[in-house]
């Protein structure tokens, strides 16, 4: 460590010891579901980096709602800096469940060096 003084011709040097803290990404998912006119469901998924490190090559790899798998997958979301987010839109079949019924939605993904995911118990939307 160098410490500069107000005298431009002098500086001080001090040695430091200790343990550093690693910057790591922490990815979370949220989703907003809607019922489309053809009876399918649309999820707008937000992946947010709430950690202290950047996440690169973020990809949404899996999405299920009730008994249905979402399309299109995988979805590349690029890189996410701390505090950054990206969105993906996934469509689920009408067979995922009846409007108003309870269902579980799950999202999974990867980034360089790790994985992320989440699951939620939801009531399927009623309105088109």
MMTF fields as JSON, N, C-alpha, C and O atoms, coordinates in Angstrom:
{
  "mmtfVersion": "1.0.0",
  "mmtfProducer": "UNKNOWN",
  "numBonds": 511,
  "numAtoms": 512,
  "numGroups": 128,
  "numChains": 1,
  "numModels": 1,
  "chainsPerModel": [1],
  "groupsPerChain": [128],
  "chainIdList": ["A"],
  "bondAtomList": [4, 2, 8, 6, 12, 10, 16, 14, 20, 18, 24, 22, 28, 26, 32, 30, 36, 34, 40, 38, 44, 42, 48, 46, 52, 50, 56, 54, 60, 58, 64, 62, 68, 66, 72, 70, 76, 74, 80, 78, 84, 82, 88, 86, 92, 90, 96, 94, 100, 98, 104, 102, 108, 106, 112, 110, 116, 114, 120, 118, 124, 122, 128, 126, 132, 130, 136, 134, 140, 138, 144, 142, 148, 146, 152, 150, 156, 154, 160, 158, 164, 162, 168, 166, 172, 170, 176, 174, 180, 178, 184, 182, 188, 186, 192, 190, 196, 194, 200, 198, 204, 202, 208, 206, 212, 210, 216, 214, 220, 218, 224, 222, 228, 226, 232, 230, 236, 234, 240, 238, 244, 242, 248, 246, 252, 250, 256, 254, 260, 258, 264, 262, 268, 266, 272, 270, 276, 274, 280, 278, 284, 282, 288, 286, 292, 290, 296, 294, 300, 298, 304, 302, 308, 306, 312, 310, 316, 314, 320, 318, 324, 322, 328, 326, 332, 330, 336, 334, 340, 338, 344, 342, 348, 346, 352, 350, 356, 354, 360, 358, 364, 362, 368, 366, 372, 370, 376, 374, 380, 378, 384, 382, 388, 386, 392, 390, 396, 394, 400, 398, 404, 402, 408, 406, 412, 410, 416, 414, 420, 418, 424, 422, 428, 426, 432, 430, 436, 434, 440, 438, 444, 442, 448, 446, 452, 450, 456, 454, 460, 458, 464, 462, 468, 466, 472, 470, 476, 474, 480, 478, 484, 482, 488, 486, 492, 490, 496, 494, 500, 498, 504, 502, 508, 506],
  "bondOrderList": [1, 1, 1, 1, 1, 1, 1, 1, 1, 1, 1, 1, 1, 1, 1, 1, 1, 1, 1, 1, 1, 1, 1, 1, 1, 1, 1, 1, 1, 1, 1, 1, 1, 1, 1, 1, 1, 1, 1, 1, 1, 1, 1, 1, 1, 1, 1, 1, 1, 1, 1, 1, 1, 1, 1, 1, 1, 1, 1, 1, 1, 1, 1, 1, 1, 1, 1, 1, 1, 1, 1, 1, 1, 1, 1, 1, 1, 1, 1, 1, 1, 1, 1, 1, 1, 1, 1, 1, 1, 1, 1, 1, 1, 1, 1, 1, 1, 1, 1, 1, 1, 1, 1, 1, 1, 1, 1, 1, 1, 1, 1, 1, 1, 1, 1, 1, 1, 1, 1, 1, 1, 1, 1, 1, 1, 1, 1],
  "groupList": [{"groupName": "UNK", "atomNameList": ["N", "CA", "C", "O"], "elementList": ["N", "C", "C", "O"], "formalChargeList": [0, 0, 0, 0], "bondAtomList": [1, 0, 2, 1, 3, 2], "bondOrderList": [1, 1, 2], "singleLetterCode": "X", "chemCompType": "L-PEPTIDE LINKING"}],
  "groupTypeList": [0, 0, 0, 0, 0, 0, 0, 0, 0, 0, 0, 0, 0, 0, 0, 0, 0, 0, 0, 0, 0, 0, 0, 0, 0, 0, 0, 0, 0, 0, 0, 0, 0, 0, 0, 0, 0, 0, 0, 0, 0, 0, 0, 0, 0, 0, 0, 0, 0, 0, 0, 0, 0, 0, 0, 0, 0, 0, 0, 0, 0, 0, 0, 0, 0, 0, 0, 0, 0, 0, 0, 0, 0, 0, 0, 0, 0, 0, 0, 0, 0, 0, 0, 0, 0, 0, 0, 0, 0, 0, 0, 0, 0, 0, 0, 0, 0, 0, 0, 0, 0, 0, 0, 0, 0, 0, 0, 0, 0, 0, 0, 0, 0, 0, 0, 0, 0, 0, 0, 0, 0, 0, 0, 0, 0, 0, 0, 0],
  "groupIdList": [1, 2, 3, 4, 5, 6, 7, 8, 9, 10, 11, 12, 13, 14, 15, 16, 17, 18, 19, 20, 21, 22, 23, 24, 25, 26, 27, 28, 29, 30, 31, 32, 33, 34, 35, 36, 37, 38, 39, 40, 41, 42, 43, 44, 45, 46, 47, 48, 49, 50, 51, 52, 53, 54, 55, 56, 57, 58, 59, 60, 61, 62, 63, 64, 65, 66, 67, 68, 69, 70, 71, 72, 73, 74, 75, 76, 77, 78, 79, 80, 81, 82, 83, 84, 85, 86, 87, 88, 89, 90, 91, 92, 93, 94, 95, 96, 97, 98, 99, 100, 101, 102, 103, 104, 105, 106, 107, 108, 109, 110, 111, 112, 113, 114, 115, 116, 117, 118, 119, 120, 121, 122, 123, 124, 125, 126, 127, 128],
  "secStructList": [7, 3, 3, 3, 7, 1, 1, 6, 6, 7, 3, 3, 3, 7, 7, 7, 7, 1, 7, 7, 7, 7, 7, 7, 7, 7, 3, 3, 3, 3, 3, 3, 3, 3, 3, 7, 6, 6, 1, 7, 3, 3, 3, 3, 3, 3, 3, 3, 3, 7, 1, 1, 1, 7, 3, 3, 3, 3, 3, 3, 3, 3, 3, 3, 3, 6, 6, 3, 3, 7, 5, 1, 7, 7, 3, 3, 3, 3, 3, 3, 7, 6, 6, 7, 3, 3, 3, 3, 3, 3, 3, 3, 7, 4, 4, 4, 7, 7, 6, 6, 1, 3, 3, 3, 3, 3, 3, 3, 3, 3, 3, 6, 6, 3, 3, 3, 3, 3, 3, 3, 3, 3, 3, 7, 7, 7, 7, 7],
  "xCoordList": [0.841, 0.0, 0.888, 1.836, 0.607, 1.327, 0.41, -0.761, 0.931, 0.179, 0.888, 2.05, 0.193, 0.786, 0.591, -0.413, 1.559, 1.443, 1.232, 1.231, 1.056, 0.909, 2.233, 2.264, 3.319, 4.633, 4.827, 4.975, 4.832, 4.894, 6.17, 6.21, 7.184, 8.443, 8.544, 9.571, 7.504, 7.595, 6.324, 5.238, 6.476, 5.342, 5.734, 6.916, 4.774, 4.999, 4.526, 3.59, 5.153, 4.772, 4.436, 5.16, 3.323, 2.916, 2.549, 1.924, 2.925, 2.574, 1.231, 0.932, 0.432, -0.874, -0.924, -0.343, -1.607, -1.858, -3.328, -3.99, -3.847, -5.247, -5.815, -5.105, -7.084, -7.786, -8.734, -9.524, -8.65, -9.532, -10.911, -11.096, -11.856, -13.214, -13.435, -13.242, -13.838, -14.05, -15.376, -16.398, -15.35, -16.571, -17.244, -16.638, -18.506, -19.227, -20.6, -21.223, -21.071, -22.424, -23.45, -23.149, -24.638, -25.767, -26.966, -27.474, -27.421, -28.503, -29.829, -29.929, -30.848, -32.193, -33.155, -32.889, -34.268, -35.279, -36.628, -36.999, -37.347, -38.75, -39.477, -38.848, -40.77, -41.526, -42.919, -43.501, -43.444, -44.827, -45.553, -45.178, -46.6, -47.369, -48.593, -49.195, -48.953, -50.216, -50.801, -50.079, -52.119, -52.847, -53.056, -53.587, -52.637, -52.787, -54.124, -54.772, -54.524, -55.813, -56.016, -57.153, -54.946, -55.067, -55.022, -54.974, -55.037, -55.03, -53.647, -53.523, -52.607, -51.253, -50.885, -51.577, -49.805, -49.335, -48.006, -47.157, -47.844, -46.593, -45.962, -46.636, -44.67, -43.925, -42.85, -42.069, -42.818, -41.716, -40.809, -41.166, -39.642, -38.72, -37.62, -37.025, -37.362, -36.283, -35.207, -35.475, -34.001, -32.846, -32.019, -31.591, -31.797, -31.074, -29.837, -29.857, -28.765, -27.526, -27.493, -27.222, -27.77, -27.759, -26.433, -26.291, -25.468, -24.172, -23.202, -23.569, -21.951, -20.907, -19.975, -19.105, -20.139, -19.286, -20.095, -21.295, -19.449, -20.104, -20.351, -19.582, -21.432, -21.752, -21.681, -22.322, -20.904, -20.8, -21.479, -21.641, -21.872, -22.522, -23.75, -23.903, -24.619, -25.828, -26.826, -27.124, -27.333, -28.263, -29.401, -29.165, -30.633, -31.811, -31.934, -32.143, -31.804, -31.744, -33.007, -33.243, -33.819, -35.017, -36.147, -35.923, -37.376, -38.566, -39.728, -40.036, -40.375, -41.575, -42.665, -42.399, -43.888, -45.073, -46.048, -46.522, -46.356, -47.216, -46.623, -45.494, -47.386, -46.918, -46.334, -46.048, -46.151, -45.674, -44.294, -43.918, -43.541, -42.215, -42.335, -43.135, -41.528, -41.568, -40.687, -39.711, -41.048, -40.245, -40.125, -41.02, -39.159, -37.962, -36.897, -36.765, -36.16, -35.036, -33.918, -34.213, -32.69, -32.171, -32.233, -32.315, -32.19, -32.181, -30.912, -30.702, -30.071, -28.842, -29.175, -29.831, -28.714, -28.969, -27.717, -27.775, -26.581, -25.339, -24.705, -24.81, -24.047, -23.393, -24.188, -24.872, -24.098, -24.8, -23.822, -23.19, -23.702, -22.905, -23.682, -24.894, -23.028, -23.757, -24.857, -24.61, -26.053, -27.208, -27.903, -28.975, -27.32, -27.908, -28.94, -28.971, -29.783, -30.792, -31.029, -30.666, -31.643, -32.006, -33.343, -33.69, -34.093, -35.399, -35.45, -34.742, -36.309, -36.58, -38.076, -38.709, -38.635, -40.049, -40.16, -39.547, -40.957, -41.142, -42.635, -43.419, -43.026, -44.423, -44.607, -43.807, -45.678, -46.028, -47.327, -48.178, -47.5, -48.722, -49.936, -49.793, -51.112, -52.355, -52.449, -53.101, -51.81, -51.842, -51.076, -51.074, -50.426, -49.698, -50.649, -50.231, -51.926, -52.909, -54.084, -54.004, -55.179, -56.387, -56.241, -55.663, -56.766, -56.724, -57.333, -58.399, -56.639, -57.091, -56.574, -56.649, -56.049, -55.549, -54.144, -53.455, -53.738, -52.39, -51.399, -51.722, -50.208, -49.152, -47.803, -47.696, -46.79, -45.413, -44.696, -44.743, -44.034, -43.191, -41.748, -41.42, -40.882, -39.464, -38.629, -38.964, -37.52, -36.573, -35.171, -34.822, -34.37, -32.987, -32.099, -32.544, -30.845, -29.914, -28.479, -28.184, -27.597, -26.166, -25.487, -26.028, -24.321, -23.413, -22.01, -21.834, -21.022, -19.659, -19.289, -19.191, -19.09, -18.69, -19.825, -19.561, -21.088, -22.152, -23.511, -23.668, -24.486, -25.866, -26.789, -26.39, -28.016, -29.023, -30.383, -30.554, -31.334, -32.683, -33.608, -33.184, -34.872, -35.882, -37.181, -37.429, -38.004, -39.335, -40.331, -40.018, -41.541, -42.592, -43.906, -44.171, -44.718, -46.08, -46.967, -46.962, -47.727, -48.528, -49.953, -50.226, -50.848, -52.177, -52.126, -51.732, -52.517, -52.464, -53.449, -54.555, -53.05, -53.894, -55.239, -55.351, -56.268, -57.615, -57.932, -58.672, -57.387, -57.777, -56.881, -55.666, -57.523, -56.783, -56.46, -55.839],
  "yCoordList": [-1.164, 0.0, 1.229, 1.305, 2.171, 3.443, 4.542, 4.606, 5.388, 6.528, 7.785, 8.02, 8.568, 9.81, 10.918, 10.955, 11.81, 12.957, 14.212, 14.162, 15.322, 16.587, 17.062, 17.953, 16.473, 16.77, 15.843, 14.636, 16.365, 15.505, 14.688, 13.733, 15.012, 14.267, 13.134, 12.456, 12.902, 11.828, 10.987, 11.485, 9.706, 8.807, 7.807, 7.67, 7.119, 6.159, 4.795, 4.709, 3.733, 2.373, 1.631, 1.727, 0.883, 0.076, -1.307, -1.433, -2.355, -3.732, -4.08, -3.659, -4.841, -5.277, -6.793, -7.451, -7.342, -8.777, -8.985, -8.094, -10.154, -10.452, -11.369, -11.856, -11.586, -12.449, -11.599, -10.826, -11.745, -11.0, -11.633, -12.796, -10.871, -11.364, -11.531, -10.595, -12.723, -13.012, -12.417, -12.544, -11.778, -11.278, -12.439, -13.091, -12.698, -13.802, -13.331, -12.487, -13.878, -13.555, -14.329, -15.406, -13.797, -14.463, -14.181, -13.06, -15.197, -14.996, -15.463, -16.562, -14.617, -14.934, -14.81, -14.088, -15.516, -15.455, -15.052, -15.453, -14.257, -13.947, -14.066, -14.008, -14.229, -14.359, -13.796, -13.838, -13.269, -12.799, -13.617, -13.617, -14.316, -15.181, -14.457, -13.636, -14.772, -14.292, -15.388, -16.225, -15.367, -16.309, -15.648, -14.54, -16.328, -15.779, -16.211, -17.131, -15.544, -15.801, -17.215, -17.68, -17.912, -19.287, -20.324, -21.525, -19.865, -20.78, -21.155, -21.85, -20.709, -20.96, -19.905, -18.899, -20.149, -19.225, -18.618, -19.293, -17.356, -16.662, -16.25, -15.714, -16.504, -16.057, -15.091, -15.396, -13.924, -12.999, -13.19, -12.838, -13.749, -14.158, -13.115, -12.707, -12.693, -11.746, -12.47, -13.011, -12.473, -13.025, -11.832, -11.018, -11.736, -10.594, -11.075, -12.105, -10.312, -10.603, -9.738, -8.539, -10.354, -9.645, -9.823, -9.392, -10.457, -10.707, -9.556, -8.466, -9.832, -8.806, -8.987, -8.147, -10.062, -10.32, -10.456, -10.727, -10.271, -10.395, -11.867, -12.745, -12.117, -13.456, -13.395, -12.549, -14.29, -14.29, -15.522, -16.538, -15.409, -16.5, -17.035, -18.246, -16.134, -16.529, -17.102, -16.478, -18.298, -18.978, -19.585, -20.307, -19.295, -19.95, -21.291, -21.336, -22.389, -23.717, -24.54, -25.482, -24.211, -24.998, -24.156, -23.211, -24.494, -23.801, -24.775, -25.337, -24.974, -25.81, -25.085, -24.325, -25.336, -24.807, -25.954, -26.462, -26.372, -27.54, -28.719, -29.129, -29.265, -30.427, -30.059, -30.948, -28.776, -28.366, -27.756, -27.058, -28.027, -27.419, -26.194, -26.159, -25.185, -23.938, -23.953, -24.7, -23.11, -22.931, -21.448, -20.725, -20.931, -21.637, -21.699, -20.765, -22.759, -22.928, -23.647, -24.43, -23.442, -22.474, -21.056, -20.84, -20.085, -18.672, -18.048, -18.056, -17.509, -16.853, -15.438, -14.68, -15.086, -13.762, -12.899, -11.765, -13.418, -12.643, -12.594, -13.543, -11.481, -11.295, -10.353, -9.456, -10.557, -9.7, -9.153, -9.914, -7.85, -7.178, -7.18, -7.391, -6.954, -6.85, -5.789, -4.671, -6.15, -5.253, -5.288, -4.701, -5.964, -6.022, -7.131, -8.063, -7.015, -8.035, -8.203, -7.345, -9.319, -9.613, -10.334, -10.991, -10.21, -10.858, -11.85, -11.721, -12.842, -13.835, -14.1, -14.059, -14.37, -14.716, -16.176, -16.616, -16.923, -18.35, -18.625, -18.064, -19.494, -19.884, -21.316, -22.201, -21.527, -22.847, -23.304, -22.472, -24.612, -25.108, -24.976, -24.881, -24.974, -24.926, -26.131, -26.057, -27.229, -28.437, -28.278, -29.194, -27.139, -26.899, -26.873, -27.133, -26.564, -26.541, -25.662, -24.843, -25.834, -25.05, -23.662, -23.52, -22.631, -21.289, -21.291, -21.863, -20.644, -20.566, -21.682, -21.579, -22.751, -23.864, -23.56, -22.683, -24.299, -24.147, -24.927, -25.992, -24.394, -25.068, -24.64, -23.644, -25.401, -25.054, -24.633, -25.337, -23.481, -23.082, -23.145, -22.749, -23.655, -23.827, -23.27, -23.406, -22.633, -22.09, -22.494, -22.438, -22.901, -23.261, -22.619, -22.291, -22.45, -21.866, -22.081, -22.631, -21.627, -21.744, -20.411, -19.565, -20.245, -19.155, -19.705, -20.754, -19.037, -19.537, -19.738, -18.779, -20.986, -21.307, -21.641, -21.892, -21.659, -21.957, -22.207, -22.178, -22.455, -22.679, -21.823, -21.34, -21.642, -20.938, -21.553, -22.296, -21.246, -21.753, -21.313, -20.799, -21.526, -21.193, -21.888, -22.231, -22.094, -22.65, -21.886, -21.423, -21.765, -20.984, -21.74, -22.389, -21.66, -22.195, -21.015, -19.987, -21.168, -20.059, -20.513, -21.704, -19.543, -19.773, -19.347, -18.22, -20.222, -19.887, -18.755, -18.738, -17.818, -16.65, -17.049, -18.045, -16.242, -16.485, -15.663, -16.122, -14.468, -13.538, -13.633, -13.797, -13.524, -13.513, -12.101, -11.854],
  "zCoordList": [0.0, 0.0, 0.0, 0.782, -0.844, -0.88, -0.377, -0.753, 0.455, 0.975, 0.505, 0.836, -0.251, -0.758, 0.272, 0.983, 0.337, 1.234, 0.407, -0.822, 1.076, 0.363, -0.208, -1.057, 0.251, -0.296, -1.499, -1.309, -2.725, -3.908, -4.014, -4.791, -3.287, -3.401, -2.389, -2.343, -1.566, -0.589, -0.594, -0.889, -0.264, -0.072, 1.007, 1.324, 1.564, 2.623, 2.149, 1.354, 2.62, 2.268, 3.55, 4.54, 3.528, 4.674, 4.175, 3.122, 4.911, 4.559, 5.184, 6.302, 4.468, 4.95, 4.973, 4.11, 5.945, 5.993, 6.284, 6.817, 5.939, 6.212, 5.151, 4.272, 5.253, 4.32, 3.494, 4.035, 2.194, 1.302, 1.223, 1.584, 0.758, 0.565, -0.93, -1.706, -1.324, -2.729, -3.204, -2.53, -4.35, -4.969, -5.681, -6.532, -5.328, -5.96, -6.427, -5.783, -7.549, -7.986, -7.166, -6.653, -7.042, -6.389, -7.277, -7.305, -8.002, -8.958, -8.383, -7.837, -8.511, -8.053, -9.226, -10.186, -9.14, -10.199, -9.626, -8.524, -10.391, -10.122, -11.454, -12.511, -11.413, -12.658, -12.489, -11.404, -13.58, -13.625, -14.682, -15.855, -14.247, -15.137, -15.671, -14.981, -16.911, -17.466, -18.339, -18.881, -18.464, -19.305, -20.658, -20.738, -21.722, -23.064, -23.666, -23.167, -24.731, -25.364, -25.855, -25.932, -26.189, -26.679, -25.553, -25.82, -24.288, -23.144, -22.645, -21.636, -23.333, -22.847, -21.806, -21.652, -21.109, -20.085, -20.513, -21.095, -20.221, -20.489, -19.168, -18.288, -19.036, -17.864, -18.325, -19.226, -17.701, -17.901, -16.684, -15.56, -16.935, -15.878, -15.765, -16.762, -14.539, -14.277, -13.476, -12.403, -14.004, -13.293, -12.845, -13.663, -11.537, -10.974, -10.232, -9.559, -10.369, -9.65, -8.393, -8.462, -7.243, -5.969, -5.231, -4.087, -5.886, -5.263, -5.451, -5.89, -5.106, -5.179, -6.368, -6.6, -7.12, -8.274, -9.543, -9.496, -10.67, -11.97, -12.305, -11.912, -13.032, -13.535, -15.06, -15.683, -15.652, -17.106, -17.679, -17.002, -18.942, -19.68, -18.935, -18.778, -18.479, -17.768, -18.778, -19.796, -18.477, -19.373, -18.57, -17.601, -18.968, -18.396, -19.103, -20.315, -18.353, -18.966, -18.775, -19.532, -17.787, -17.533, -17.003, -16.247, -17.398, -16.91, -16.961, -18.012, -15.807, -15.772, -15.007, -14.077, -15.417, -14.745, -14.648, -15.664, -13.409, -13.24, -13.976, -13.704, -14.91, -15.667, -17.028, -17.831, -17.302, -18.619, -18.6, -17.658, -19.655, -19.835, -20.716, -21.652, -20.405, -21.155, -22.378, -22.457, -23.338, -24.543, -24.823, -24.386, -25.478, -25.967, -24.874, -24.083, -24.826, -23.906, -24.632, -25.534, -24.31, -23.346, -23.903, -25.113, -22.968, -23.321, -22.742, -21.529, -23.622, -23.189, -22.722, -23.435, -21.51, -20.939, -20.876, -20.4, -21.35, -21.349, -19.971, -19.195, -19.672, -18.386, -17.503, -17.998, -16.186, -15.229, -14.2, -13.466, -14.15, -13.131, -11.809, -11.824, -10.678, -9.41, -9.519, -9.971, -9.107, -9.195, -10.535, -10.686, -11.519, -12.856, -12.979, -12.175, -13.997, -14.233, -15.724, -16.528, -16.076, -17.46, -17.443, -16.462, -18.533, -18.61, -19.756, -20.755, -19.582, -20.62, -20.606, -19.551, -21.764, -21.866, -22.269, -23.242, -21.503, -21.746, -21.825, -21.06, -22.758, -22.935, -22.434, -22.737, -21.66, -21.152, -21.802, -22.115, -22.013, -22.651, -21.722, -20.503, -22.315, -21.537, -20.603, -19.562, -20.963, -20.134, -18.826, -18.005, -18.616, -17.363, -16.172, -15.043, -16.409, -15.339, -15.699, -16.614, -14.973, -15.205, -14.588, -13.51, -15.269, -14.686, -13.274, -13.044, -12.348, -10.965, -10.071, -8.847, -10.668, -9.852, -9.351, -9.872, -8.336, -7.786, -8.64, -9.165, -8.772, -9.538, -8.98, -8.264, -9.318, -8.962, -10.238, -11.247, -10.189, -11.313, -10.852, -9.734, -11.739, -11.421, -12.554, -13.731, -12.162, -13.131, -12.719, -11.54, -13.69, -13.433, -14.489, -15.588, -14.13, -15.08, -14.662, -13.601, -15.532, -15.294, -15.589, -16.3, -15.043, -15.386, -15.219, -14.598, -15.749, -15.662, -14.188, -13.423, -13.813, -12.448, -11.5, -10.324, -11.95, -11.007, -11.649, -12.869, -10.776, -11.197, -10.333, -9.274, -10.791, -10.007, -10.28, -11.247, -9.439, -9.653, -8.546, -7.511, -8.791, -7.8, -8.14, -9.295, -7.136, -7.365, -6.515, -5.418, -7.048, -6.414, -6.524, -7.536, -5.5, -5.572, -5.943, -5.265, -7.02, -7.544, -7.837, -7.979, -7.922, -8.461, -9.909, -10.205, -10.818, -12.237, -12.529, -11.989, -13.378, -13.659, -14.252, -14.967, -13.937, -14.436, -15.683, -16.553, -15.777, -16.835, -18.043, -17.938, -19.21, -20.481, -20.841, -21.875]
}
